[in-house]
């Protein structure tokens, strides 16, 4: 008897640009290219694809759920 097949669970991670478009009331490119105090003065775009991208995603999640301070 063979083992049952398991379905792999894929998690869909939204693109940063899509999150910005959904959450920020300005063109995504403008927000992504503007230094942000919450990111230590770095431009959000500069964090994309780096080890600091989770910091950017956390900021966007905070904005989404109203826990931004």
Biopython code that builds the backbone (N, CA, C, O; Angstrom):
import numpy as np
from Bio.PDB.StructureBuilder import StructureBuilder

atoms = [
    (1, "UNK", "N", (0.848, -1.174, 0.000)),
    (1, "UNK", "CA", (0.000, 0.000, 0.000)),
    (1, "UNK", "C", (0.899, 1.245, 0.000)),
    (1, "UNK", "O", (1.837, 1.338, 0.792)),
    (2, "UNK", "N", (0.615, 2.166, -0.862)),
    (2, "UNK", "CA", (1.435, 3.371, -0.951)),
    (2, "UNK", "C", (0.917, 4.444, 0.006)),
    (2, "UNK", "O", (-0.250, 4.438, 0.397)),
    (3, "UNK", "N", (1.800, 5.354, 0.371)),
    (3, "UNK", "CA", (1.438, 6.450, 1.270)),
    (3, "UNK", "C", (0.520, 7.415, 0.532)),
    (3, "UNK", "O", (0.652, 7.595, -0.679)),
    (4, "UNK", "N", (-0.417, 8.042, 1.258)),
    (4, "UNK", "CA", (-1.308, 9.011, 0.608)),
    (4, "UNK", "C", (-0.522, 10.209, 0.096)),
    (4, "UNK", "O", (0.451, 10.642, 0.713)),
    (5, "UNK", "N", (-0.957, 10.729, -1.027)),
    (5, "UNK", "CA", (-0.306, 11.913, -1.595)),
    (5, "UNK", "C", (-0.733, 13.140, -0.804)),
    (5, "UNK", "O", (-1.903, 13.304, -0.457)),
    (6, "UNK", "N", (0.225, 13.981, -0.534)),
    (6, "UNK", "CA", (-0.062, 15.228, 0.183)),
    (6, "UNK", "C", (0.009, 16.388, -0.791)),
    (6, "UNK", "O", (0.878, 16.451, -1.661)),
    (7, "UNK", "N", (-0.909, 17.279, -0.622)),
    (7, "UNK", "CA", (-0.891, 18.493, -1.433)),
    (7, "UNK", "C", (0.077, 19.473, -0.776)),
    (7, "UNK", "O", (0.077, 19.634, 0.445)),
    (8, "UNK", "N", (0.882, 20.111, -1.577)),
    (8, "UNK", "CA", (1.772, 21.120, -1.018)),
    (8, "UNK", "C", (0.984, 22.411, -0.837)),
    (8, "UNK", "O", (0.191, 22.805, -1.692)),
    (9, "UNK", "N", (1.220, 23.042, 0.272)),
    (9, "UNK", "CA", (0.526, 24.292, 0.577)),
    (9, "UNK", "C", (1.405, 25.457, 0.117)),
    (9, "UNK", "O", (2.483, 25.684, 0.666)),
    (10, "UNK", "N", (0.946, 26.172, -0.866)),
    (10, "UNK", "CA", (1.666, 27.344, -1.339)),
    (10, "UNK", "C", (1.044, 28.586, -0.737)),
    (10, "UNK", "O", (-0.174, 28.763, -0.760)),
    (11, "UNK", "N", (1.880, 29.426, -0.209)),
    (11, "UNK", "CA", (1.398, 30.671, 0.379)),
    (11, "UNK", "C", (1.583, 31.773, -0.653)),
    (11, "UNK", "O", (2.668, 31.950, -1.207)),
    (12, "UNK", "N", (0.520, 32.501, -0.899)),
    (12, "UNK", "CA", (0.575, 33.607, -1.840)),
    (12, "UNK", "C", (1.044, 34.859, -1.109)),
    (12, "UNK", "O", (0.384, 35.333, -0.184)),
    (13, "UNK", "N", (2.176, 35.383, -1.525)),
    (13, "UNK", "CA", (2.722, 36.594, -0.922)),
    (13, "UNK", "C", (2.461, 37.746, -1.877)),
    (13, "UNK", "O", (2.936, 37.737, -3.012)),
    (14, "UNK", "N", (1.699, 38.745, -1.417)),
    (14, "UNK", "CA", (1.402, 39.866, -2.320)),
    (14, "UNK", "C", (2.665, 40.635, -2.705)),
    (14, "UNK", "O", (3.599, 40.772, -1.915)),
    (15, "UNK", "N", (2.663, 41.118, -3.908)),
    (15, "UNK", "CA", (3.775, 41.963, -4.353)),
    (15, "UNK", "C", (3.736, 43.280, -3.580)),
    (15, "UNK", "O", (2.664, 43.781, -3.240)),
    (16, "UNK", "N", (4.908, 43.828, -3.311)),
    (16, "UNK", "CA", (5.015, 45.105, -2.593)),
    (16, "UNK", "C", (4.227, 46.179, -3.331)),
    (16, "UNK", "O", (3.481, 46.938, -2.712)),
    (17, "UNK", "N", (4.388, 46.247, -4.650)),
    (17, "UNK", "CA", (3.698, 47.282, -5.425)),
    (17, "UNK", "C", (2.182, 47.175, -5.264)),
    (17, "UNK", "O", (1.493, 48.192, -5.186)),
    (18, "UNK", "N", (1.666, 45.955, -5.213)),
    (18, "UNK", "CA", (0.228, 45.765, -5.049)),
    (18, "UNK", "C", (-0.234, 46.216, -3.669)),
    (18, "UNK", "O", (-1.299, 46.820, -3.535)),
    (19, "UNK", "N", (0.557, 45.928, -2.653)),
    (19, "UNK", "CA", (0.211, 46.382, -1.298)),
    (19, "UNK", "C", (0.194, 47.906, -1.228)),
    (19, "UNK", "O", (-0.721, 48.498, -0.656)),
    (20, "UNK", "N", (1.208, 48.531, -1.811)),
    (20, "UNK", "CA", (1.281, 49.999, -1.797)),
    (20, "UNK", "C", (0.075, 50.585, -2.524)),
    (20, "UNK", "O", (-0.546, 51.531, -2.039)),
    (21, "UNK", "N", (-0.254, 50.029, -3.674)),
    (21, "UNK", "CA", (-1.405, 50.512, -4.455)),
    (21, "UNK", "C", (-2.687, 50.413, -3.635)),
    (21, "UNK", "O", (-3.538, 51.300, -3.703)),
    (22, "UNK", "N", (-2.828, 49.346, -2.866)),
    (22, "UNK", "CA", (-4.023, 49.114, -2.059)),
    (22, "UNK", "C", (-4.088, 50.025, -0.832)),
    (22, "UNK", "O", (-5.174, 50.437, -0.425)),
    (23, "UNK", "N", (-2.941, 50.339, -0.244)),
    (23, "UNK", "CA", (-2.929, 50.971, 1.076)),
    (23, "UNK", "C", (-2.568, 52.446, 1.102)),
    (23, "UNK", "O", (-2.981, 53.162, 2.014)),
    (24, "UNK", "N", (-1.818, 52.909, 0.135)),
    (24, "UNK", "CA", (-1.270, 54.268, 0.176)),
    (24, "UNK", "C", (-2.005, 55.151, -0.822)),
    (24, "UNK", "O", (-2.260, 54.752, -1.958)),
    (25, "UNK", "N", (-2.340, 56.351, -0.378)),
    (25, "UNK", "CA", (-3.106, 57.284, -1.207)),
    (25, "UNK", "C", (-2.176, 58.184, -2.028)),
    (25, "UNK", "O", (-2.246, 59.411, -1.950)),
    (26, "UNK", "N", (-1.318, 57.555, -2.802)),
    (26, "UNK", "CA", (-0.452, 58.266, -3.746)),
    (26, "UNK", "C", (0.053, 57.238, -4.744)),
    (26, "UNK", "O", (-0.042, 56.037, -4.493)),
    (27, "UNK", "N", (0.585, 57.687, -5.863)),
    (27, "UNK", "CA", (1.108, 56.724, -6.831)),
    (27, "UNK", "C", (2.175, 55.829, -6.186)),
    (27, "UNK", "O", (3.049, 56.327, -5.477)),
    (28, "UNK", "N", (2.112, 54.524, -6.424)),
    (28, "UNK", "CA", (3.066, 53.605, -5.799)),
    (28, "UNK", "C", (4.531, 53.987, -6.023)),
    (28, "UNK", "O", (5.337, 53.908, -5.096)),
    (29, "UNK", "N", (4.883, 54.401, -7.249)),
    (29, "UNK", "CA", (6.278, 54.758, -7.520)),
    (29, "UNK", "C", (6.745, 55.917, -6.658)),
    (29, "UNK", "O", (7.887, 55.935, -6.199)),
    (30, "UNK", "N", (5.859, 56.890, -6.435)),
    (30, "UNK", "CA", (6.239, 58.035, -5.613)),
    (30, "UNK", "C", (6.514, 57.583, -4.184)),
    (30, "UNK", "O", (7.525, 57.974, -3.601)),
    (31, "UNK", "N", (5.631, 56.766, -3.611)),
    (31, "UNK", "CA", (5.814, 56.294, -2.240)),
    (31, "UNK", "C", (7.074, 55.433, -2.132)),
    (31, "UNK", "O", (7.847, 55.570, -1.184)),
    (32, "UNK", "N", (7.271, 54.555, -3.100)),
    (32, "UNK", "CA", (8.426, 53.654, -3.061)),
    (32, "UNK", "C", (9.756, 54.383, -3.207)),
    (32, "UNK", "O", (10.783, 53.886, -2.745)),
    (33, "UNK", "N", (9.756, 55.546, -3.840)),
    (33, "UNK", "CA", (10.994, 56.289, -4.081)),
    (33, "UNK", "C", (11.207, 57.459, -3.124)),
    (33, "UNK", "O", (12.128, 58.254, -3.311)),
    (34, "UNK", "N", (10.353, 57.568, -2.094)),
    (34, "UNK", "CA", (10.462, 58.646, -1.107)),
    (34, "UNK", "C", (11.056, 58.098, 0.182)),
    (34, "UNK", "O", (10.547, 57.114, 0.719)),
    (35, "UNK", "N", (12.141, 58.722, 0.702)),
    (35, "UNK", "CA", (12.695, 58.263, 1.976)),
    (35, "UNK", "C", (11.602, 58.240, 3.054)),
    (35, "UNK", "O", (10.762, 59.138, 3.115)),
    (36, "UNK", "N", (11.624, 57.213, 3.893)),
    (36, "UNK", "CA", (10.577, 57.014, 4.892)),
    (36, "UNK", "C", (11.201, 56.952, 6.281)),
    (36, "UNK", "O", (12.079, 56.128, 6.538)),
    (37, "UNK", "N", (10.741, 57.831, 7.178)),
    (37, "UNK", "CA", (11.266, 57.864, 8.543)),
    (37, "UNK", "C", (11.083, 56.535, 9.261)),
    (37, "UNK", "O", (11.937, 56.139, 10.054)),
    (38, "UNK", "N", (9.981, 55.840, 8.994)),
    (38, "UNK", "CA", (9.720, 54.557, 9.643)),
    (38, "UNK", "C", (10.689, 53.466, 9.181)),
    (38, "UNK", "O", (10.778, 52.402, 9.793)),
    (39, "UNK", "N", (11.399, 53.740, 8.112)),
    (39, "UNK", "CA", (12.377, 52.787, 7.575)),
    (39, "UNK", "C", (13.796, 53.323, 7.742)),
    (39, "UNK", "O", (14.696, 52.970, 6.979)),
    (40, "UNK", "N", (13.987, 54.174, 8.741)),
    (40, "UNK", "CA", (15.311, 54.731, 9.010)),
    (40, "UNK", "C", (15.788, 55.687, 7.939)),
    (40, "UNK", "O", (16.991, 55.851, 7.734)),
    (41, "UNK", "N", (14.836, 56.326, 7.246)),
    (41, "UNK", "CA", (15.186, 57.277, 6.201)),
    (41, "UNK", "C", (15.484, 56.636, 4.854)),
    (41, "UNK", "O", (15.827, 57.326, 3.894)),
    (42, "UNK", "N", (15.353, 55.326, 4.784)),
    (42, "UNK", "CA", (15.607, 54.642, 3.511)),
    (42, "UNK", "C", (14.381, 54.695, 2.610)),
    (42, "UNK", "O", (13.251, 54.822, 3.081)),
    (43, "UNK", "N", (14.623, 54.598, 1.324)),
    (43, "UNK", "CA", (13.528, 54.520, 0.360)),
    (43, "UNK", "C", (12.979, 53.089, 0.385)),
    (43, "UNK", "O", (13.753, 52.131, 0.361)),
    (44, "UNK", "N", (11.660, 52.938, 0.432)),
    (44, "UNK", "CA", (11.091, 51.589, 0.427)),
    (44, "UNK", "C", (11.600, 50.718, -0.717)),
    (44, "UNK", "O", (11.856, 49.529, -0.526)),
    (45, "UNK", "N", (11.747, 51.300, -1.896)),
    (45, "UNK", "CA", (12.203, 50.524, -3.054)),
    (45, "UNK", "C", (13.592, 49.920, -2.810)),
    (45, "UNK", "O", (13.895, 48.832, -3.298)),
    (46, "UNK", "N", (14.431, 50.635, -2.052)),
    (46, "UNK", "CA", (15.783, 50.145, -1.793)),
    (46, "UNK", "C", (15.788, 48.901, -0.903)),
    (46, "UNK", "O", (16.786, 48.180, -0.860)),
    (47, "UNK", "N", (14.692, 48.642, -0.197)),
    (47, "UNK", "CA", (14.610, 47.472, 0.675)),
    (47, "UNK", "C", (14.061, 46.244, -0.050)),
    (47, "UNK", "O", (14.232, 45.114, 0.407)),
    (48, "UNK", "N", (13.412, 46.474, -1.162)),
    (48, "UNK", "CA", (12.800, 45.364, -1.911)),
    (48, "UNK", "C", (13.874, 44.405, -2.409)),
    (48, "UNK", "O", (14.881, 44.822, -2.981)),
    (49, "UNK", "N", (13.642, 43.109, -2.183)),
    (49, "UNK", "CA", (14.575, 42.096, -2.653)),
    (49, "UNK", "C", (15.825, 41.962, -1.802)),
    (49, "UNK", "O", (16.778, 41.293, -2.201)),
    (50, "UNK", "N", (15.831, 42.594, -0.626)),
    (50, "UNK", "CA", (16.985, 42.504, 0.270)),
    (50, "UNK", "C", (16.566, 41.807, 1.555)),
    (50, "UNK", "O", (15.402, 41.445, 1.729)),
    (51, "UNK", "N", (17.510, 41.626, 2.437)),
    (51, "UNK", "CA", (17.198, 41.020, 3.732)),
    (51, "UNK", "C", (16.321, 41.937, 4.585)),
    (51, "UNK", "O", (15.771, 41.500, 5.596)),
    (52, "UNK", "N", (16.187, 43.204, 4.187)),
    (52, "UNK", "CA", (15.347, 44.158, 4.924)),
    (52, "UNK", "C", (13.910, 44.231, 4.389)),
    (52, "UNK", "O", (13.094, 44.984, 4.920)),
    (53, "UNK", "N", (13.598, 43.462, 3.353)),
    (53, "UNK", "CA", (12.239, 43.496, 2.809)),
    (53, "UNK", "C", (11.180, 43.157, 3.866)),
    (53, "UNK", "O", (10.104, 43.755, 3.836)),
    (54, "UNK", "N", (11.430, 42.232, 4.796)),
    (54, "UNK", "CA", (10.421, 41.967, 5.832)),
    (54, "UNK", "C", (10.076, 43.203, 6.668)),
    (54, "UNK", "O", (8.946, 43.335, 7.137)),
    (55, "UNK", "N", (11.033, 44.099, 6.855)),
    (55, "UNK", "CA", (10.764, 45.344, 7.587)),
    (55, "UNK", "C", (9.759, 46.182, 6.804)),
    (55, "UNK", "O", (8.830, 46.747, 7.381)),
    (56, "UNK", "N", (9.944, 46.258, 5.508)),
    (56, "UNK", "CA", (9.025, 46.988, 4.630)),
    (56, "UNK", "C", (7.642, 46.342, 4.654)),
    (56, "UNK", "O", (6.633, 47.039, 4.763)),
    (57, "UNK", "N", (7.591, 45.025, 4.554)),
    (57, "UNK", "CA", (6.301, 44.326, 4.598)),
    (57, "UNK", "C", (5.610, 44.534, 5.949)),
    (57, "UNK", "O", (4.391, 44.695, 6.004)),
    (58, "UNK", "N", (6.381, 44.530, 7.030)),
    (58, "UNK", "CA", (5.797, 44.778, 8.353)),
    (58, "UNK", "C", (5.200, 46.176, 8.445)),
    (58, "UNK", "O", (4.135, 46.358, 9.034)),
    (59, "UNK", "N", (5.878, 47.165, 7.868)),
    (59, "UNK", "CA", (5.342, 48.520, 7.852)),
    (59, "UNK", "C", (4.020, 48.560, 7.095)),
    (59, "UNK", "O", (3.053, 49.158, 7.567)),
    (60, "UNK", "N", (3.971, 47.932, 5.933)),
    (60, "UNK", "CA", (2.738, 47.921, 5.142)),
    (60, "UNK", "C", (1.623, 47.171, 5.865)),
    (60, "UNK", "O", (0.468, 47.592, 5.806)),
    (61, "UNK", "N", (1.939, 46.080, 6.540)),
    (61, "UNK", "CA", (0.927, 45.355, 7.317)),
    (61, "UNK", "C", (0.424, 46.215, 8.474)),
    (61, "UNK", "O", (-0.765, 46.193, 8.791)),
    (62, "UNK", "N", (1.319, 46.968, 9.101)),
    (62, "UNK", "CA", (0.909, 47.866, 10.183)),
    (62, "UNK", "C", (-0.053, 48.925, 9.673)),
    (62, "UNK", "O", (-1.034, 49.253, 10.340)),
    (63, "UNK", "N", (0.224, 49.457, 8.500)),
    (63, "UNK", "CA", (-0.662, 50.446, 7.886)),
    (63, "UNK", "C", (-2.014, 49.795, 7.572)),
    (63, "UNK", "O", (-3.070, 50.375, 7.822)),
    (64, "UNK", "N", (-1.958, 48.596, 7.029)),
    (64, "UNK", "CA", (-3.181, 47.894, 6.646)),
    (64, "UNK", "C", (-4.105, 47.642, 7.837)),
    (64, "UNK", "O", (-5.323, 47.796, 7.740)),
    (65, "UNK", "N", (-3.504, 47.255, 8.959)),
    (65, "UNK", "CA", (-4.329, 46.886, 10.118)),
    (65, "UNK", "C", (-4.437, 47.995, 11.161)),
    (65, "UNK", "O", (-4.940, 47.773, 12.262)),
    (66, "UNK", "N", (-3.964, 49.188, 10.811)),
    (66, "UNK", "CA", (-4.166, 50.340, 11.681)),
    (66, "UNK", "C", (-3.281, 50.380, 12.920)),
    (66, "UNK", "O", (-3.592, 51.094, 13.873)),
    (67, "UNK", "N", (-2.192, 49.631, 12.924)),
    (67, "UNK", "CA", (-1.318, 49.651, 14.084)),
    (67, "UNK", "C", (-0.057, 50.454, 13.813)),
    (67, "UNK", "O", (0.968, 50.266, 14.468)),
    (68, "UNK", "N", (-0.145, 51.349, 12.841)),
    (68, "UNK", "CA", (0.978, 52.205, 12.486)),
    (68, "UNK", "C", (1.128, 53.284, 13.526)),
    (68, "UNK", "O", (0.155, 53.937, 13.903)),
    (69, "UNK", "N", (2.363, 53.476, 13.997)),
    (69, "UNK", "CA", (2.588, 54.558, 14.976)),
    (69, "UNK", "C", (3.749, 55.410, 14.553)),
    (69, "UNK", "O", (4.094, 56.369, 15.244)),
]
sb = StructureBuilder()
sb.init_structure("model")
sb.init_model(0)
sb.init_chain("A")
sb.init_seg("    ")
for serial, (resi, resn, name, xyz) in enumerate(atoms, 1):
    if name == "N":
        sb.init_residue(resn, " ", resi, " ")
    sb.init_atom(name, np.array(xyz, "f"), 0.0, 1.0, " ", f" {name:<3s}", serial, name[0])
structure = sb.get_structure()
